Every structure is written in structure tokens, then in C-alpha cells.
């Protein structure tokens, strides 16, 4: 979640059951958000324990939630109803494969396979602000009033997995594990990261002053976000980072080649853009298509700001946005809520490594400096190379008072390696489709029903 948060502190291993306010105390965003996370964890765990990893309530008058029908070689229909995936409620109003609300499918890349294929559901949660959903904003606060809260939205996407003709296919009871292994298993072993702060060496001390005593030397508290930009293994994967959790975003009015017209240049220097900043153009389609199950998924191009027209609210980038091969229409469809997002690794990179248009090369087994003493380390795999999924991210709170980052440590004080904090994807099998000829096909329903109490 690219939100403007102080930190994100929910951890199910701590076994907290509620957050209790005390009188006369400061109220923090992290506390309220943790209470929401505690409740969601309880409800979804309960639903998953009772219903299993994926189940739907049958409809005596229809197919029931997410039933597949009407296959004609080019598309199929998805029936209205509900399904619970790892306890997460998914609701469908009825749709077509090509018209699913958060699909944003590409006609050139998402054609249905000619041979047998599995239809499955990919479920995840998207962070949504008033920029993507303007109705969240309270207009009574004025036309230029501040935004207030944000939302998370359950995103479900109907996907297909080609199968080899004649290969063993799952039945209803084995389908859930089959999908997890065949799709989610592609990203194992997951990438892991550790974070720390490091004092500068004596040789790096200023000539007219002592060596700083703290590891974190930034002037403000920050929530660092390290995010995989291009997926794959070491040597292919790249990353980007932000000291503001990637929350510095500016709405886009229009794009003309390398020129991007914005609604605003930001509230101040800290939350705006400047010459030399690294930015990307995202919109609803870019975000939703970024949830690909391909292990080598490439992120869109990163741009460097070359100039700013302050009077016209325009920024000039170092590349033509309309020629991005990965996001060909990014920023050009107003109804998709295009945004310009700032990242902080800078056009010059670090440690002699240039920040290329596809992100900073990801290197395992060594401490990589971010800024102000903050360092991260991508851990090497034991038996197999680690796989980094596009969009994987880690959050690292840095605090001025302690001069350190908040990161779990072992008994000897060493930073522990951790799996990504998100994005978490959940899967559910829907159907097996096997085309036979132009007018015939075999369909096997793989959904697990449950009997709701009346």
C-alpha cells in the first residue's frame, strides 16, 4: 500500500486481539490501522477455517458465484454471486471474460488458449486513495481541501492457465492445491530482505566534526519502501525505493510525448517533484495488469524529470511516454485515473550503479545503501535461486530519536531476513475447459460448494 503512513505494525505472530485507546493520549494512524488489520485477520481466518481455501454458496436458480459458462472459443461468461478465497469475500455481478471490472485485458496478450486450460481466480487487495476514487473526498472541505482517509479494495481477476493435452488434470478436491502449486509456486523460493543502519566509518567523518553516533542520519522520520520493479531472479530483477512509501503521487491531466501535464506540482518541495527526480506513470490498468502471474514480468519505464514548467504545471521527461512498450496507453485515458509517482533512488543511482529506465539492478548477498545510513540486503537462496515478483515490497520505518530503523533482530542483534510484506495473492480454481472442435467443448466445474444456513 503506497499510503502516507507513519508505519504499518500489524503482525499476527504477536497475537493481539484489539487496540485500546487511552485517555489523553496522542492518536496515531498506525494504531487505528492495526485495529482494522486485527479484525480482518480474525474474520478471514475464521471463514477460511470453516469453508476451506475456496468455496461458494450454491444458487438453486443458477450457476452460483463465478460459475463458468458460454464458452465459444473467444470468450466465456462468469456467473454472478459470491465466493470466499482464503476467507476473502469476492462478489461478482456477472461479466464476460473480456469485460471483468479489474481485468484490463490486452487483446494481443490475453487470448484464450487453443488447447485445454484451467480457469482460476486471482484475488488481492489494492490501495485506493481519493485520487483514484474521487468520491472518497469530502467536498465540504473545499475544492482544494485535503484528502482524508483511503480504502483497500478487493480485486478479483479471472485468469487462464494453459495445460498440456493429455496431462493429468485436477478434480474438485485437488484443484485448489493444483492452482497454488502451478501458479503461486512459480514465485518460490520468495525473495527475502533484511534492513539495518550503519554508522559512517572514521575515514568518512567530516574534517570539522565528530563521527555521527547514530546509524540513521536523516532529518525526519521516514517509512522507506523497497519495491521490486522488474520480476525474475538476480541478474534480471530490479528494484526502486521511496522514503515516503511511494505515496508522492500527482494526478495527470494529459500526456504529449515526453511532456506530462499535472493538476498540481505538489503541496511543497517534500511532497512534489523536482528536476532529476525519477518518476513513473501509472493508472488503473497499469496497477491491475501489474498483478501478472508471469515470473519475468517487466515494469513500465522509469523516467527522469528533465525540466519543469511551473506556470503550466508541466514536467518534461527524458522519454516519450506514449512509446512505452510495456504500458502503451499509460496516462492517456482520463477515466483510468492516471498518476505520476515519484521514487527517490535518483537518476544517478548509488554506489556507481546507474538507475536505468527499468530500475536499479538487484544484487543478492551484499548490503546496499539507500541513504542516510539505511542499508538493505537481498538474501541469497539456499538450494534454488530466489524469485522476485514484480510489486513485492518491504517497509522500513526509520526514526530520528533512536537513530535506527525498526526491523526484527536475532539474539545476537543481527537483522533478520523477511519475506515481502506484500502484495499477497490468493487463488481459487473455477473450471477446466477443453475445446474439442468449433462447436463443442468439455467443461468441468472445479468450485467447492458449501451449504449456507438459512
Secondary structure, 3 states (H helix, E strand, C coil): CCCCCCCCCCCHHHCCCCCCCCCCCCCCHHHHHHHHHHHHHHHHHHHHHHHCCEEEECCCCCCCCCCEECCCCCCCEECCEEEEECCEEEEECCEEHHHCCCCCCCCCCCCCCCCCEEEEEEEEEEEECCCCCHHHCCHHHCCCCCCCCCEEEEEEEEEEEECCCCCCCCCCCCHHHHHHHHCHHHHCCECEEEEEECCCCHHHCCCCCCCCCCCCCCCCCEEEEEEEEECECCCCCEEEEECECCCCEEEEEEEECCEEEECCCCCCCCCCCCCCCEEEEECHHHHHHCCCCCCCCCCCCCEEEEEEECCCCEEEECCCHHHCCCCCCCCCCHHHCCEEEEECCCCCCECCECCECCEEECCECCEEECCCCEEEEECCCCCCCCEECCCCEEEEEEECCCCEEECCECCCCCECCEECCECCCEEEEEEEEEEEECCEEEEEECCCEECCCC
